[in-house]
Amino acid sequence: MRMMDIEHPDVAAIQRTGYPSWIECENKDTMAELKEYATEYALEIIKWLLDGYPGIIREFSEYATGYGATTYQDWLN
């Protein structure tokens, strides 16, 4: 019978999060937190994107057609 490699839960937690399972993570980096941050700083994010990548609005407009949002061309007309 082959021996299975059994890993301690704290080792797995440290490899996954950087913290043992019994220590609460200092960094609460979750998708919900990221969405809240993006919502709070939406205008700044848009300004930053436009400064560094002016074509982002057209790219978003092409993406928006996939979920029925008003495209840039429709908005212009």
N, CA and C of each residue as an Amber inpcrd file, in Angstrom:
protein
   231
   0.8320000  -1.1820000   0.0000000   0.0000000   0.0000000   0.0000000
   0.8780000   1.2470000   0.0000000   0.5050000   2.2040000  -0.8070000
   1.3000000   3.4250000  -0.9480000   0.9220000   4.4280000   0.1340000
   1.9230000   5.0340000   0.7370000   1.6860000   6.0560000   1.7620000
   1.2850000   7.3580000   1.0740000   0.2600000   7.9650000   1.5840000
  -0.1690000   9.2570000   1.0440000   0.5650000  10.3730000   1.7710000
   0.9100000  11.3890000   1.0340000   1.5150000  12.5610000   1.6620000
   0.4010000  13.3600000   2.3230000   0.4450000  13.4460000   3.6200000
  -0.5540000  14.2070000   4.3590000   0.0740000  15.5340000   4.7500000
  -0.6060000  16.6030000   4.4120000  -0.0860000  17.9330000   4.6880000
  -0.8560000  18.5590000   5.8350000  -0.1320000  19.1770000   6.7250000
  -0.7570000  19.8500000   7.8660000  -1.6140000  21.0080000   7.3550000
  -2.8100000  21.2090000   7.9210000  -3.6930000  22.2910000   7.4560000
  -3.0560000  23.6760000   7.5210000  -2.2000000  23.9090000   8.5270000
  -1.5490000  25.2170000   8.6180000  -0.5680000  25.4300000   7.4690000
   0.1000000  24.3640000   7.0440000   1.0280000  24.4810000   5.9160000
   0.2560000  24.8380000   4.6490000  -0.8580000  24.1660000   4.4360000
  -1.6850000  24.4680000   3.2640000  -2.2130000  25.8960000   3.3270000
  -2.6370000  26.3450000   4.5060000  -3.1550000  27.7090000   4.6590000
  -2.0630000  28.7390000   4.4060000  -0.8710000  28.4720000   4.8970000
   0.2460000  29.4030000   4.6880000   0.5830000  29.4940000   3.2070000
   0.6040000  28.3590000   2.5240000   0.8920000  28.3850000   1.0910000
  -0.2000000  29.1130000   0.3150000  -1.4350000  28.9990000   0.7560000
  -2.5570000  29.6120000   0.0530000  -2.6900000  31.0980000   0.3610000
  -2.5460000  31.4920000   1.6460000  -2.8400000  32.8710000   2.0450000
  -1.6590000  33.6280000   2.6240000  -0.6310000  32.9050000   3.0290000
   0.4960000  33.5470000   3.6880000   0.3730000  33.5610000   5.2000000
  -0.7360000  33.0530000   5.7260000  -0.9900000  33.0250000   7.1650000
  -1.4480000  31.6330000   7.5820000  -1.0810000  31.1910000   8.8010000
  -1.6290000  29.9320000   9.3050000  -3.1430000  30.0520000   9.4730000
  -3.8220000  28.9220000   9.5040000  -5.2860000  28.9360000   9.5660000
  -5.8130000  29.5610000  10.8470000  -5.0350000  29.5430000  11.9260000
  -5.5100000  30.0760000  13.2000000  -5.2990000  31.5820000  13.3230000
  -4.6210000  32.1970000  12.3610000  -4.4170000  33.6490000  12.3710000
  -5.3090000  34.2530000  11.2950000  -6.0680000  35.2540000  11.6700000
  -6.9190000  35.9290000  10.6940000  -6.0410000  36.7670000   9.7710000
  -6.2970000  36.6670000   8.4950000  -5.5030000  37.4000000   7.5080000
  -5.6160000  38.8990000   7.7340000  -4.4900000  39.5890000   7.6040000
  -4.5020000  41.0460000   7.6990000  -5.0790000  41.6520000   6.4240000
  -4.8410000  41.0010000   5.3260000  -5.2770000  41.5120000   4.0360000
  -6.6190000  40.8850000   3.6790000  -7.6460000  41.6790000   3.6490000
  -8.9960000  41.1990000   3.3370000  -9.2790000  41.3440000   1.8440000
  -8.3390000  40.9640000   1.0130000  -8.4670000  41.1180000  -0.4300000
  -9.4570000  40.0950000  -0.9740000 -10.7030000  40.5200000  -1.1110000
 -11.7480000  39.6640000  -1.6610000 -12.3780000  40.3800000  -2.8480000
 -13.1420000  39.6630000  -3.6310000 -13.8030000  40.2760000  -4.7830000
 -14.7950000  41.3460000  -4.3220000 -15.4760000  41.1050000  -3.2080000
 -16.4290000  42.0990000  -2.6930000 -15.7140000  43.3920000  -2.3110000
 -14.5550000  43.2800000  -1.6550000 -13.7760000  44.4650000  -1.2810000
 -13.2770000  45.1910000  -2.5260000 -12.8470000  44.4310000  -3.5310000
 -12.3600000  45.0330000  -4.7690000 -13.4700000  45.7980000  -5.4790000
 -14.6710000  45.2200000  -5.5190000 -15.8090000  45.9030000  -6.1390000
 -16.1720000  47.1710000  -5.3760000 -16.1310000  47.1050000  -4.0530000
 -16.4390000  48.2900000  -3.2430000 -15.4230000  49.3970000  -3.5060000
 -14.1360000  49.0240000  -3.5730000 -13.0810000  49.9950000  -3.8660000
 -13.2960000  50.6160000  -5.2480000 -13.5950000  49.7760000  -6.2490000
 -13.8040000  50.2740000  -7.6100000 -15.0070000  51.2010000  -7.6830000
 -16.0540000  50.8840000  -6.9430000 -17.2400000  51.7410000  -6.9190000
 -16.9180000  53.0850000  -6.2860000 -16.1570000  53.0460000  -5.2020000
 -15.8220000  54.2800000  -4.4910000 -14.9200000  55.1870000  -5.3250000
 -14.0330000  54.6010000  -6.1220000 -13.0710000  55.3840000  -6.8940000
 -13.3110000  55.2840000  -8.4010000 -14.5680000  55.0850000  -8.8190000
 -14.8910000  54.8700000 -10.2350000 -14.4240000  56.0220000 -11.1270000
 -14.6870000  57.2530000 -10.7300000 -14.2860000  58.3920000 -11.5720000
 -12.7720000  58.4960000 -11.7010000 -12.0540000  58.2710000 -10.6060000
 -10.5950000  58.3240000 -10.6520000 -10.0430000  57.2030000 -11.5310000
 -10.6530000  56.0250000 -11.4480000 -10.2140000  54.8950000 -12.2740000
 -10.4230000  55.2140000 -13.7490000 -11.5710000  55.7880000 -14.0890000
 -11.8560000  56.1390000 -15.4830000 -10.8700000  57.1920000 -15.9810000
 -10.6020000  58.2260000 -15.1780000  -9.6300000  59.2570000 -15.5740000
  -8.2560000  58.6410000 -15.7940000  -7.8570000  57.7440000 -14.9040000
  -6.5530000  57.0880000 -15.0060000  -6.4840000  56.2370000 -16.2710000
  -7.5520000  55.4970000 -16.5550000  -7.5840000  54.6820000 -17.7670000
  -7.5080000  55.5450000 -19.0170000  -8.2620000  56.6300000 -19.0540000
  -8.2600000  57.5020000 -20.2320000  -6.9070000  58.1660000 -20.4480000
  -6.2140000  58.5040000 -19.3570000  -4.8850000  59.1060000 -19.4930000
  -3.8840000  58.1210000 -20.0850000  -3.9610000  56.8720000 -19.6650000
  -2.9730000  55.8870000 -20.1000000  -3.3970000  55.0550000 -21.2930000
  -4.6900000  54.9710000 -21.5480000  -5.1890000  54.0970000 -22.6100000
  -6.4860000  54.6650000 -23.1660000  -6.3760000  55.6900000 -24.0200000
  -7.5670000  56.3860000 -24.5120000  -8.5580000  55.4850000 -25.2480000
  -8.1200000  54.3900000 -25.8340000  -9.0080000  53.5050000 -26.5710000
  -9.8690000  52.6110000 -25.7000000  -9.7330000  52.7380000 -24.3860000
 -10.4520000  51.8530000 -23.4740000 -11.9610000  52.0220000 -23.5880000
 -12.4420000  53.2200000 -23.8600000 -13.8870000  53.4420000 -23.9580000
 -14.4520000  52.7140000 -25.1750000 -13.7490000  52.7720000 -26.3080000
 -14.2130000  52.0360000 -27.4890000 -14.1710000  50.5270000 -27.2380000
 -13.1260000  50.0770000 -26.5690000 -13.0240000  48.6540000 -26.2420000
 -14.1670000  48.2310000 -25.3190000 -14.4640000  49.0500000 -24.3260000
 -15.5870000  48.7560000 -23.4420000 -16.8940000  48.7430000 -24.2220000
 -17.0500000  49.6810000 -25.1510000 -18.2690000  49.7570000 -25.9500000
 -18.4770000  48.4710000 -26.7490000 -17.4000000  47.9350000 -27.3160000
 -17.4960000  46.6660000 -28.0410000 -17.8830000  45.5360000 -27.0930000
 -17.3120000  45.5410000 -25.9120000 -17.6410000  44.5290000 -24.9010000
 -19.0910000  44.6770000 -24.4460000 -19.5660000  45.9100000 -24.3390000
 -20.9110000  46.1870000 -23.8300000 -21.9990000  45.6260000 -24.7310000
 -21.7170000  45.4680000 -26.0100000 -22.7330000  44.9100000 -26.9100000
 -23.1110000  43.4960000 -26.5010000 -22.2260000  42.8070000 -25.8240000
 -22.4930000  41.4380000 -25.3870000 -23.5380000  41.3300000 -24.3000000
 -23.7510000  42.3830000 -23.5510000 -24.7630000  42.3110000 -22.4920000
 -25.8330000  43.3900000 -22.6240000 -25.9800000  43.9280000 -23.8230000
 -27.1080000  44.8000000 -24.1270000 -27.0040000  46.2300000 -23.6530000
 -25.8340000  46.6800000 -23.2350000 -25.6760000  48.0740000 -22.8160000
 -25.6040000  48.9660000 -24.0530000 -25.8680000  50.2300000 -23.8690000
 -25.7790000  51.1880000 -24.9660000 -24.3270000  51.3060000 -25.4020000
 -24.0880000  51.1580000 -26.6800000 -22.7260000  51.2800000 -27.1890000
 -22.3860000  52.7520000 -27.3880000 -21.1240000  53.0180000 -27.5890000
 -20.6710000  54.3860000 -27.8110000 -21.3220000  54.9670000 -29.0670000
 -21.3900000  54.1860000 -30.1440000 -21.9960000  54.6670000 -31.3910000
 -23.4780000  54.9740000 -31.2030000 -24.1890000  54.1150000 -30.4830000
 -25.6110000  54.3730000 -30.2110000 -25.7830000  55.6240000 -29.3570000
 -24.8960000  55.8070000 -28.4250000 -24.9580000  56.9670000 -27.5370000
 -24.7340000  58.2560000 -28.3180000 -23.8270000  58.2080000 -29.3150000
 -23.5490000  59.3880000 -30.1370000 -24.7490000  59.7870000 -30.9770000
 -25.5100000  58.8210000 -31.4180000 -26.6440000  59.1060000 -32.3160000
 -27.8290000  59.3840000 -31.5180000
